[in-house]
Amino acid sequence: MLDTLDATAVRTWCRLALTALGQAREEIDALNVYPVPDGDTGTNLYLTVEAATEAAEAAPDDPAAAGDGLGPVTAAMARGALIGARGNSGVILAQWLRGLAEGLAGGGDATALRRALPRAAEAAYQAVADPVEGTLLTVAAEAARAAAAAEDGSLADTARTACAAARTALQHTPEQLDVLAEAGVVDAGGRGLVAVLGALADTVLGHTPMGPMALRHETFRPVPVPHDSCEGHARLPGHPAFEVIYLLDADEEAMPALRTRLAALGDSLVVGGGDGLWNVHVHVDDAGAAVEAGVEAGRPYRIRITHFAEAAARAGATGSSPETSAPARAVLSVVSGHGLADLCEQAGSAVLHADPDRPPVSAELADAVRRCAAREVIVLLNDPELRAAAGAAADQLREEGLRIAVLPTRSPVQGLAALAVHDPGRRFDEDVVAMTSAAGATRHAELAVAEGESWTMAGVCQAGDVLGLIDGDVAVIGTDTAETAGTLLDRMLAAGGELVTLVLGADAPGHLAEDLVAHARRQRPEVDTVVYHGGQEAALLLIGVE
């Protein structure tokens, strides 16, 4: 349990918040009925916190700074969120993080957090031209109010109180906003903030104190996307046709006039930032006028204009026109190790090389899919930790008109099994089903070396022990690499199997493959064994049994 937040704690909080939003992303998207029912709030919040996390991780440590180096990291987090903010809720959350960073600038104890949460809520309200209750703003305000009232509480008490108050406020949002009550849902942005505050409480307490966040109403229903006509543009009735968002370099003095002009053009106006850098978000019918307003105020860039109804139609489309010159289908494999990359390329897959110390983020995954230049893309993740980032990337790509299927392969050996049955001549859905079935029929294991003492399902391991993991759980602990690998293989084959695939890592002993092949022939002569040199760094050995 922490008594004060420092730079390390903030980075941990960012990672936990990103994980929580990744797990809840689809749920939050489904809750999204306000201000526009475009089903992307969860994705936008995830992308915003992903940018904040990257910036916090990259921020240099400065122990001489106040609060054990807290200030530079929280400032980097807030700036990263501002630059990467997506959508209405993303910009509001970025401004909330900016206010929180300002409140924590002098230190991260309980008193500072009680001061920072009201500052964060105030900053969020100030960013919105026309604040509406029953939204993320209300949840932020109630969390801040409860935290400020816990005058003598510890840091843990303050974080826990804020999270509990946010959860309660979220459950009451349908009573404050009619559109939520009519749809039978809680506010999507508020649900995202609850996840962020829950991650903060987890960070301080060192565990998950709040329990499962089962806040989705069972009565919520999908929101249809009608396509009426207005001046030649399909649109959502009652809403402007376009979302315009851009970064803006401008002086503080230019912002009041910009806010006034944009407010006259449309609604859902949110302007976050400061110190010369701003993130501008607005819904308008005249996208050009919104951009021109930014030009008059300063220098707009990274301009994104989304036509709501067309984006919804693209997201629901089954694919692009067959007349396009792009190839019909591609497969993208995410792998670590040049040997594995070569195997995937030989099987006809494009490859995204993954750094074992820095998994690819959603933008990198999306760019890799675009480089495939295909109308349909099947993505083999080969790592369960990438599911959230890949889901966010896939949603963006579907809005661009691409047909994407993300296969949640948990190991490269499952990816290789899926590639073995890939057939671009089949219908897309049939190919996805066949590849998913092949991956699912491949049990996977790996051999790794323990970095330190730890409790596992197989007992206590010490630094340097050889660990055998089956489906991600430690099943064998040993001291001899070949002996432990043999025991692990026996465990895998005990449930049956016809083909064993061994993928050697970069640090695997030279004799390991020969020893294992001989072991398999002695124990199970009817089983075929193939060996590949994968070159992966994270595991000495990968095992697949089909």
Secondary structure per residue as TSV (DSSP state, phi and psi in degrees):
chain	resnum	aa	ss	phi	psi
A	1	M	-	360.0	133.3
A	2	L	-	-91.9	144.2
A	3	D	S	-95.6	-19.8
A	4	T	S	-152.9	149.0
A	5	L	-	-84.5	135.0
A	6	D	-	-127.8	-173.1
A	7	A	H	-60.1	-41.5
A	8	T	H	-63.1	-41.9
A	9	A	H	-64.5	-39.1
A	10	V	H	-64.5	-41.6
A	11	R	H	-63.9	-40.3
A	12	T	H	-62.2	-44.0
A	13	W	H	-58.9	-45.0
A	14	C	H	-59.1	-45.3
A	15	R	H	-64.2	-42.8
A	16	L	H	-67.0	-38.6
A	17	A	H	-64.1	-40.6
A	18	L	H	-64.1	-41.5
A	19	T	H	-63.2	-44.6
A	20	A	H	-63.1	-42.8
A	21	L	H	-69.5	-32.7
A	22	G	H	-63.7	-41.2
A	23	Q	H	-69.0	-32.2
A	24	A	H	-99.6	2.0
A	25	R	H	-55.8	-51.1
A	26	E	H	-65.6	-37.9
A	27	E	H	-61.3	-45.8
A	28	I	H	-66.0	-39.9
A	29	D	H	-57.0	-40.8
A	30	A	H	-69.4	-27.1
A	31	L	H	-78.3	-11.8
A	32	N	-	-73.0	97.9
A	33	V	-	-121.0	-8.7
A	34	Y	S	-138.3	139.9
A	35	P	S	-79.3	-20.2
A	36	V	-	-130.0	131.7
A	37	P	-	-78.8	64.1
A	38	D	-	-104.0	4.4
A	39	G	S	62.4	38.6
A	40	D	-	-132.6	8.7
A	41	T	H	-62.2	-43.1
A	42	G	H	-62.1	-42.8
A	43	T	H	-64.7	-43.5
A	44	N	H	-63.5	-42.3
A	45	L	H	-65.5	-40.5
A	46	Y	H	-60.1	-47.0
A	47	L	H	-65.1	-35.1
A	48	T	H	-66.1	-46.8
A	49	V	H	-71.8	-30.0
A	50	E	H	-61.1	-43.4
A	51	A	H	-65.5	-39.0
A	52	A	H	-64.0	-40.6
A	53	T	H	-65.5	-45.1
A	54	E	H	-58.1	-43.9
A	55	A	H	-66.8	-40.4
A	56	A	H	-65.8	-40.2
A	57	E	H	-65.8	-34.7
A	58	A	H	-83.5	-14.3
A	59	A	S	-66.1	132.8
A	60	P	-	-69.0	144.6
A	61	D	-	-74.3	138.0
A	62	D	-	-136.3	82.7
A	63	P	T	-57.4	-22.4
A	64	A	T	-76.3	-16.3
A	65	A	S	-70.6	157.8
A	66	A	H	-59.6	147.6
A	67	G	H	67.6	40.6
A	68	D	H	55.8	42.2
A	69	G	H	79.3	14.0
A	70	L	H	-65.7	-44.8
A	71	G	H	-55.1	-52.4
A	72	P	H	-60.0	-35.1
A	73	V	H	-74.3	-42.7
A	74	T	H	-66.5	-35.7
A	75	A	H	-65.0	-42.0
A	76	A	H	-64.3	-41.2
A	77	M	H	-57.6	-48.9
A	78	A	H	-65.1	-42.6
A	79	R	H	-66.2	-40.4
A	80	G	H	-61.3	-41.9
A	81	A	H	-63.5	-40.5
A	82	L	H	-62.5	-46.1
A	83	I	H	-68.2	-36.5
A	84	G	H	-95.8	2.8
A	85	A	-	-60.0	138.1
A	86	R	-	-125.5	133.3
A	87	G	H	72.3	175.8
A	88	N	H	-58.2	-52.9
A	89	S	H	-67.4	-33.9
A	90	G	H	-64.4	-41.9
A	91	V	H	-67.5	-39.5
A	92	I	H	-63.8	-44.0
A	93	L	H	-63.7	-39.1
A	94	A	H	-61.0	-40.4
A	95	Q	H	-71.3	-33.4
A	96	W	H	-61.6	-43.4
A	97	L	H	-65.8	-35.4
A	98	R	H	-63.7	-45.1
A	99	G	H	-62.7	-39.6
A	100	L	H	-63.8	-42.6
A	101	A	H	-61.7	-40.2
A	102	E	H	-63.9	-39.1
A	103	G	H	-70.4	-26.0
A	104	L	T	-97.7	7.2
A	105	A	T	-59.4	-33.5
A	106	G	T	-93.0	-4.7
A	107	G	-	156.9	168.1
A	108	G	-	-123.3	30.0
A	109	D	S	-81.8	-175.2
A	110	A	H	-62.0	-41.4
A	111	T	H	-61.4	-41.3
A	112	A	H	-64.9	-40.1
A	113	L	H	-67.5	-38.3
A	114	R	H	-65.3	-27.2
A	115	R	H	-81.7	-34.9
A	116	A	H	-75.0	-37.2
A	117	L	H	-64.9	-43.7
A	118	P	H	-63.1	-36.6
A	119	R	H	-63.8	-39.0
A	120	A	H	-64.6	-44.9
A	121	A	H	-62.7	-42.5
A	122	E	H	-61.0	-43.8
A	123	A	H	-63.0	-39.4
A	124	A	H	-63.9	-44.3
A	125	Y	H	-62.3	-41.6
A	126	Q	H	-65.4	-25.2
A	127	A	H	-75.2	-21.2
A	128	V	B	-97.4	126.6
A	129	A	S	-65.7	-38.0
A	130	D	S	-132.8	81.2
A	131	P	-	-59.4	139.2
A	132	V	-	-124.7	132.5
A	133	E	S	-79.7	158.8
A	134	G	S	88.4	18.0
A	135	T	S	-125.9	-169.6
A	136	L	H	-52.4	-34.7
A	137	L	H	-61.2	-44.5
A	138	T	H	-64.2	-42.6
A	139	V	H	-62.2	-42.2
A	140	A	H	-63.7	-41.8
A	141	A	H	-65.6	-42.6
A	142	E	H	-68.5	-37.3
A	143	A	H	-62.9	-42.6
A	144	A	H	-65.5	-42.3
A	145	R	H	-63.0	-43.1
A	146	A	H	-67.7	-39.7
A	147	A	H	-65.2	-43.1
A	148	A	H	-64.0	-29.0
A	149	A	H	-76.8	-17.8
A	150	A	-	-85.0	66.2
A	151	E	T	-61.7	-37.7
A	152	D	T	-104.4	9.4
A	153	G	-	-77.6	158.4
A	154	S	-	-76.2	176.6
A	155	L	H	-59.7	-42.3
A	156	A	H	-63.2	-44.2
A	157	D	H	-60.7	-42.5
A	158	T	H	-64.8	-46.3
A	159	A	H	-64.6	-41.8
A	160	R	H	-67.1	-41.2
A	161	T	H	-64.0	-43.0
A	162	A	H	-62.0	-42.8
A	163	C	H	-66.8	-43.0
A	164	A	H	-63.3	-41.5
A	165	A	H	-65.4	-37.4
A	166	A	H	-64.1	-41.8
A	167	R	H	-62.0	-44.2
A	168	T	H	-64.0	-44.3
A	169	A	H	-61.4	-39.6
A	170	L	H	-60.6	-42.7
A	171	Q	H	-65.5	-21.2
A	172	H	T	-95.6	-1.6
A	173	T	H	-60.4	-34.1
A	174	P	H	-64.4	-21.4
A	175	E	H	-77.0	-15.4
A	176	Q	H	-105.4	-18.0
A	177	L	-	-133.8	113.5
A	178	D	H	-59.0	-37.4
A	179	V	H	-63.4	-31.2
A	180	L	H	-70.1	-43.8
A	181	A	H	-62.9	-40.8
A	182	E	H	-64.1	-35.6
A	183	A	H	-86.3	-13.8
A	184	G	T	73.6	37.4
A	185	V	-	-133.4	163.1
A	186	V	-	-89.7	170.5
A	187	D	-	-70.6	133.4
A	188	A	H	-67.3	-46.4
A	189	G	H	-63.3	-40.1
A	190	G	H	-62.8	-37.9
A	191	R	H	-61.9	-37.4
A	192	G	H	-66.6	-40.8
A	193	L	H	-65.8	-34.7
A	194	V	H	-60.3	-40.4
A	195	A	H	-63.0	-40.5
A	196	V	H	-67.2	-43.3
A	197	L	H	-69.9	-33.9
A	198	G	H	-62.7	-38.7
A	199	A	H	-66.0	-34.9
A	200	L	H	-64.4	-44.3
A	201	A	H	-63.4	-40.4
A	202	D	H	-59.8	-41.9
A	203	T	H	-62.6	-46.1
A	204	V	H	-68.8	-41.4
A	205	L	H	-85.0	-19.0
A	206	G	T	80.3	9.7
A	207	H	S	-156.4	-168.7
A	208	T	-	-104.1	93.5
A	209	P	-	-82.1	-22.0
A	210	M	S	-90.4	-8.1
A	211	G	-	75.4	-179.8
A	212	P	-	-64.4	139.6
A	213	M	-	-94.7	73.0
A	214	A	-	-84.2	74.4
A	215	L	-	-107.5	-5.4
A	216	R	-	-73.9	128.6
A	217	H	-	-72.9	136.6
A	218	E	T	-70.2	-16.1
A	219	T	T	-89.8	-1.7
A	220	F	-	-69.6	148.9
A	221	R	-	-131.4	156.1
A	222	P	-	-60.8	147.0
A	223	V	-	-100.8	118.7
A	224	P	-	-67.7	152.2
A	225	V	-	-113.3	92.7
A	226	P	-	-74.4	163.8
A	227	H	-	-131.1	80.9
A	228	D	E	-85.6	174.9
A	229	S	E	-113.1	138.2
A	230	C	E	-146.6	108.5
A	231	E	T	53.2	40.6
A	232	G	T	86.3	-4.9
A	233	H	E	-113.5	131.1
A	234	A	E	-65.4	144.5
A	235	R	E	-153.8	167.5
A	236	L	-	-88.3	122.3
A	237	P	T	-54.5	134.9
A	238	G	T	84.8	-0.9
A	239	H	S	-129.6	149.2
A	240	P	-	-59.8	162.9
A	241	A	S	-81.1	-27.1
A	242	F	E	-125.5	147.9
A	243	E	E	-105.1	128.3
A	244	V	E	-120.4	130.0
A	245	I	E	-142.4	136.0
A	246	Y	E	-155.5	157.2
A	247	L	E	-85.8	148.2
A	248	L	E	-139.4	124.2
A	249	D	E	-90.0	113.7
A	250	A	-	-159.0	154.9
A	251	D	-	-74.6	153.0
A	252	E	G	-55.6	-36.7
A	253	E	G	-64.3	-24.0
A	254	A	G	-83.4	-11.7
A	255	M	H	-73.9	-39.5
A	256	P	H	-57.0	-43.4
A	257	A	H	-65.4	-38.0
A	258	L	H	-64.1	-45.5
A	259	R	H	-60.2	-42.6
A	260	T	H	-62.6	-44.2
A	261	R	H	-67.5	-43.3
A	262	L	H	-67.7	-36.2
A	263	A	H	-62.5	-32.7
A	264	A	H	-74.9	-22.7
A	265	L	H	-83.8	-28.6
A	266	G	E	-166.1	-149.2
A	267	D	E	-139.3	-172.3
A	268	S	E	52.8	38.5
A	269	L	E	-79.0	123.3
A	270	V	E	-133.7	126.7
A	271	V	E	-126.1	112.2
A	272	G	E	-115.6	159.2
A	273	G	E	125.5	-155.5
A	274	G	E	155.2	174.6
A	275	D	T	56.7	34.4
A	276	G	T	92.7	-8.7
A	277	L	E	-122.5	128.6
A	278	W	E	-132.6	153.1
A	279	N	E	-117.2	119.6
A	280	V	E	-110.1	130.9
A	281	H	E	-135.3	132.3
A	282	V	E	-157.1	151.2
A	283	H	E	-106.2	124.5
A	284	V	E	-142.5	164.5
A	285	D	S	-91.6	-25.4
A	286	D	-	-111.6	90.8
A	287	A	H	-65.1	-36.4
A	288	G	H	-61.6	-40.3
A	289	A	H	-65.5	-34.9
A	290	A	H	-66.6	-38.7
A	291	V	H	-71.4	-40.3
A	292	E	H	-60.2	-36.2
A	293	A	H	-62.2	-38.3
A	294	G	H	-66.3	-37.9
A	295	V	H	-63.4	-39.0
A	296	E	H	-67.8	-29.6
A	297	A	H	-85.3	-29.1
A	298	G	S	179.2	-134.3
A	299	R	E	-120.5	100.5
A	300	P	E	-81.1	144.4
A	301	Y	E	-154.6	173.3
A	302	R	E	48.4	51.0
A	303	I	E	-79.0	128.5
A	304	R	E	-124.5	124.4
A	305	I	E	-120.3	121.0
A	306	T	E	-116.8	125.3
A	307	H	E	-88.9	111.8
A	308	F	H	-55.0	-52.8
A	309	A	H	-68.0	-38.0
A	310	E	H	-67.2	-37.7
A	311	A	H	-63.5	-41.7
A	312	A	H	-64.7	-39.8
A	313	A	H	-65.4	-41.0
A	314	R	H	-64.6	-41.0
A	315	A	H	-63.2	-30.0
A	316	G	H	-94.6	-0.9
A	317	A	-	-72.7	155.1
A	318	T	S	-92.2	-1.6
A	319	G	-	153.8	171.0
A	320	S	-	-82.9	171.0
A	321	S	-	-62.9	138.7
A	322	P	T	-68.1	-9.2
A	323	E	T	-78.1	-14.5
A	324	T	S	-65.2	152.4
A	325	S	S	-83.0	-5.8
A	326	A	S	-66.8	147.3
A	327	P	-	-60.8	152.8
A	328	A	S	-64.9	-44.6
A	329	R	E	-149.6	146.2
A	330	A	E	-139.3	159.5
A	331	V	E	-118.6	135.1
A	332	L	E	-117.1	124.0
A	333	S	E	-110.0	130.9
A	334	V	E	-98.1	114.4
A	335	V	E	-140.4	159.4
A	336	S	S	-120.3	126.1
A	337	G	S	116.0	129.7
A	338	H	H	-67.2	-33.8
A	339	G	H	-64.3	-44.2
A	340	L	H	-63.6	-40.4
A	341	A	H	-60.4	-43.4
A	342	D	H	-62.2	-41.8
A	343	L	H	-60.1	-44.9
A	344	C	H	-66.4	-41.3
A	345	E	H	-65.8	-38.0
A	346	Q	H	-64.1	-27.8
A	347	A	T	-86.0	3.3
A	348	G	T	95.2	13.1
A	349	S	-	-100.8	143.8
A	350	A	E	-73.5	158.2
A	351	V	E	-131.0	136.4
A	352	L	E	-112.5	114.7
A	353	H	E	-74.6	125.2
A	354	A	-	-103.7	129.8
A	355	D	B	-78.9	121.8
A	356	P	T	-61.5	-22.8
A	357	D	T	-92.1	-9.8
A	358	R	B	-148.9	90.6
A	359	P	-	-60.2	150.2
A	360	P	-	-64.8	143.1
A	361	V	-	-91.7	175.3
A	362	S	H	-60.3	-38.9
A	363	A	H	-63.6	-38.8
A	364	E	H	-68.3	-38.8
A	365	L	H	-64.7	-43.0
A	366	A	H	-64.0	-41.7
A	367	D	H	-63.7	-38.8
A	368	A	H	-64.6	-38.0
A	369	V	H	-65.6	-42.9
A	370	R	H	-61.8	-36.6
A	371	R	H	-66.0	-19.3
A	372	C	T	-66.4	-24.2
A	373	A	-	52.9	41.3
A	374	A	-	-119.8	156.1
A	375	R	S	-78.1	-27.1
A	376	E	E	-129.4	133.9
A	377	V	E	-135.3	131.5
A	378	I	E	-106.2	123.6
A	379	V	E	-106.1	125.4
A	380	L	E	-104.2	108.6
A	381	L	-	-76.3	-42.0
A	382	N	-	63.3	18.6
A	383	D	S	-162.4	118.0
A	384	P	G	-63.8	-21.8
A	385	E	G	-71.4	-11.7
A	386	L	G	-94.8	-0.2
A	387	R	H	-62.0	-43.2
A	388	A	H	-65.5	-47.2
A	389	A	H	-62.9	-39.6
A	390	A	H	-68.3	-36.8
A	391	G	H	-63.2	-42.4
A	392	A	H	-65.4	-41.2
A	393	A	H	-63.7	-42.3
A	394	A	H	-62.4	-39.3
A	395	D	H	-62.3	-41.1
A	396	Q	H	-63.3	-42.7
A	397	L	H	-69.1	-35.0
A	398	R	H	-64.6	-33.7
A	399	E	H	-65.3	-23.7
A	400	E	T	-86.6	-0.3
A	401	G	T	96.4	4.7
A	402	L	-	-85.8	150.6
A	403	R	E	-100.7	118.4
A	404	I	E	-125.2	136.7
A	405	A	E	-127.7	124.4
A	406	V	E	-103.5	112.3
A	407	L	E	-89.5	121.1
A	408	P	-	-79.8	53.4
A	409	T	-	-63.2	134.7
A	410	R	-	-97.2	-9.1
A	411	S	S	-152.0	150.9
A	412	P	H	-57.5	-29.7
A	413	V	H	-67.5	-31.4
A	414	Q	H	-70.2	-36.8
A	415	G	H	-62.7	-41.0
A	416	L	H	-64.0	-39.0
A	417	A	H	-64.3	-39.7
A	418	A	H	-65.8	-42.0
A	419	L	H	-62.3	-32.5
A	420	A	H	-63.6	-25.1
A	421	V	T	-109.3	3.1
A	422	H	-	-62.6	133.0
A	423	D	-	-139.5	102.9
A	424	P	T	-65.3	-12.2
A	425	G	T	-79.4	-15.8
A	426	R	S	-78.7	163.6
A	427	R	-	-62.0	151.2
A	428	F	H	-55.1	-51.0
A	429	D	H	-61.9	-39.4
A	430	E	H	-65.8	-39.1
A	431	D	H	-64.8	-43.2
A	432	V	H	-61.5	-44.1
A	433	V	H	-63.8	-44.0
A	434	A	H	-63.8	-43.0
A	435	M	H	-69.1	-38.5
A	436	T	H	-64.3	-41.6
A	437	S	H	-63.3	-42.6
A	438	A	H	-65.0	-41.5
A	439	A	H	-64.8	-43.4
A	440	G	H	-66.4	-25.6
A	441	A	T	-84.3	0.5
A	442	T	-	-106.7	109.5
A	443	R	E	-75.6	145.6
A	444	H	E	-129.7	148.1
A	445	A	E	-145.9	165.4
A	446	E	E	-150.5	157.1
A	447	L	E	-113.2	127.0
A	448	A	E	-139.5	170.5
A	449	V	E	-111.4	130.7
A	450	A	-	-67.5	135.5
A	451	E	-	-87.6	-18.2
A	452	G	S	-168.8	179.2
A	453	E	-	-68.5	138.0
A	454	S	E	-160.9	150.3
A	455	W	E	-84.5	134.4
A	456	T	E	-132.7	174.5
A	457	M	T	-68.0	-18.7
A	458	A	T	-99.9	4.8
A	459	G	E	120.5	-166.4
A	460	V	E	-90.1	131.1
A	461	C	E	-110.3	155.4
A	462	Q	-	-114.2	161.7
A	463	A	T	-56.4	131.4
A	464	G	T	93.9	-12.3
A	465	D	-	-65.4	150.7
A	466	V	E	-92.1	126.2
A	467	L	E	-110.5	133.8
A	468	G	E	-107.7	117.4
A	469	L	E	-109.9	132.7
A	470	I	E	-115.5	122.5
A	471	D	T	51.9	35.4
A	472	G	T	91.5	-9.8
A	473	D	E	-107.8	140.0
A	474	V	E	-67.8	122.8
A	475	A	E	-114.4	-23.5
A	476	V	E	-138.9	137.5
A	477	I	E	-125.0	128.1
A	478	G	E	-147.0	-179.5
A	479	T	S	-116.1	-21.4
A	480	D	-	-103.5	127.6
A	481	T	H	-62.1	-52.1
A	482	A	H	-64.8	-41.7
A	483	E	H	-65.2	-43.1
A	484	T	H	-66.1	-39.2
A	485	A	H	-63.5	-39.8
A	486	G	H	-63.4	-42.8
A	487	T	H	-63.4	-41.7
A	488	L	H	-62.6	-43.1
A	489	L	H	-64.4	-40.1
A	490	D	H	-60.3	-42.4
A	491	R	H	-60.7	-41.1
A	492	M	H	-66.0	-41.8
A	493	L	H	-79.6	-11.7
A	494	A	T	-62.0	-27.5
A	495	A	T	-90.3	6.6
A	496	G	-	98.1	168.4
A	497	G	-	157.6	150.8
A	498	E	S	-115.8	-26.6
A	499	L	E	-136.4	129.0
A	500	V	E	-110.6	128.4
A	501	T	E	-110.9	125.0
A	502	L	E	-113.4	125.4
A	503	V	E	-119.0	111.9
A	504	L	E	-82.0	135.9
A	505	G	-	-83.1	173.8
A	506	A	T	-62.8	-31.9
A	507	D	T	-103.3	13.9
A	508	A	-	-69.2	136.6
A	509	P	-	-57.2	145.5
A	510	G	T	-60.5	-28.3
A	511	H	T	-90.9	-4.0
A	512	L	H	-61.7	-46.4
A	513	A	H	-62.7	-45.7
A	514	E	H	-61.2	-42.7
A	515	D	H	-63.2	-41.5
A	516	L	H	-71.4	-39.4
A	517	V	H	-62.6	-43.5
A	518	A	H	-63.9	-40.8
A	519	H	H	-61.4	-44.8
A	520	A	H	-63.9	-38.8
A	521	R	H	-66.0	-36.5
A	522	R	H	-69.6	-44.7
A	523	Q	H	-82.4	-39.3
A	524	R	-	-139.2	75.8
A	525	P	T	-63.0	-19.0
A	526	E	T	-81.3	-8.0
A	527	V	S	-94.0	132.8
A	528	D	E	-83.4	142.9
A	529	T	E	-129.3	130.7
A	530	V	E	-121.9	146.0
A	531	V	E	-123.6	132.8
A	532	Y	E	-127.0	150.2
A	533	H	E	-99.1	100.9
A	534	G	-	-82.6	-33.9
A	535	G	-	77.0	10.3
A	536	Q	-	-68.9	147.8
A	537	E	S	-93.8	-27.0
A	538	A	S	-74.2	-26.3
A	539	A	-	-134.4	139.1
A	540	L	S	-65.5	-33.7
A	541	L	E	-153.8	138.6
A	542	L	E	-112.6	137.9
A	543	I	E	-124.7	132.5
A	544	G	E	-124.1	136.2
A	545	V	E	-124.7	119.9
A	546	E	-	-110.3	360.0
